[in-house]
């Protein structure tokens, strides 16, 4: 196993222009409450915004929009639950406006209200207020998986992003992988939700699951591996602690992990990022 600081350029072999599947089950309406210049957020005080910005929230939704900006001609499908109400309608329409109707075929409109997440932007820091998500019903989960059956393991890429709303079984991401990924797929996972079943499923699929890499931040990795950090999350990880966390992660999920994954792409806020390769 190699550990190195790097910027990785991925090149793919020639393949048909098949669909990119982006999984973002925990969408939100995102609001930015912007305070006046030079004003800090003081709990208990009254703050008046100079601007309120509204957009789409959710890690998977951000990835889908970014991919569309990079290549608007690459077909993609967004796998998601979008709640009801004015917030849900607004998020759905903003996604249609940015991605097109063709990207919404794997969307399920769930029966609960869409959550709203608010970022309070002050001069020195940003504070996040995250509402809880509504519970996904068994019928809604079944509808989503039935829609995915039409992908027939032909996805060009599978991006599994972020947390899952309550009501989703822990093996939901594993189920999605088994229906979407194929031998030519590139799979990127940025989530620790359902990681056990996801690794086991990727291992059991073997080469039929394509190539997979996990993106994880250093604090999440240390917590997952049971390694204590010397610094706070903003202070960055100590390299020796990071190496210990990688080894513990591999020990915890072996023998499946080193055959299921190409490696770990580890971010650490404003600090250097790392790649732990399982190729050797």
C-alpha positions, 0 to 999 in steps of 0.5 A: 500500500502506497501513501503519497501526496498527489494530484491524480489525473484519470484517463478513461479508455474509449467507451460508448457515451453511456450515462453518468449516474449521480446519487444524491439521496439527501437533497435540500433547498440551500439558503445563504443568509449574508451579513453586512461586511465586517459583521460577525455572527453573535449568538443572541443578537439580532442580525439583518442580512444584506442579501439572501441567496437561494439554490440547490443543496445536497452533495450529489446535486452539487456534483451533478451541477458541476459535471454539467458545467464541465460537460453539458453534453455528457448524459447524466441521471440524478438519483434522488428524493425530492420532497413536496411543498414549495421548497421541493418544487423550487429545488426540482425546477432549479435542477430542471433548469440547470440539468434538463428534464432528461436528467430527472428520470431517476428522481422520486418525489417523496411525501415529506416536506423538503428540508431547508439548510441555511448558511449564515455568512459572516465576515470571519466564518460561516455557520451552517444550520441543517434541518432534518430530512423527512423519512423515506417510506418503503414504497418510495424506496422501492420506486427508486430501486425499480427506476434504477433497474432500467440502467442495466449495469451500463453506467459510464460512471457512478458517483455516490455522494453524501448521507442518506435520509432516514428510512433508507436501509443501510444497504441502499448504496450497495443496492444502487451499485449492484444495479448501476455499475458495470465492468467499464464503470468508474465509481466514486464514493464520497460517503461513509453511510452503509460503507460495510455493505457497499464494500462487500457488494463491490468485492462480491461483484469483482470486475463487474463493479468497474473501478472504485475509489473512496473519497473521505476526509481525514477526520472521518477516516480517523473516526471510522478507524478509531484513531484519536487526532491530536489537532482539531478538524481545522488544525489538520491531521498529523501524518503518522495518525493518518497512516495509522488510520489507513492501516486500521481502516484496511484491517477493519474491512479486509479482505474485501477492501483491497480488492473492492477499492483502488484506494482512498482519496483523503482530503483535510480541509485547507491542508494537503490532500493524500492518496492511499493506493491499494494497487500494490 
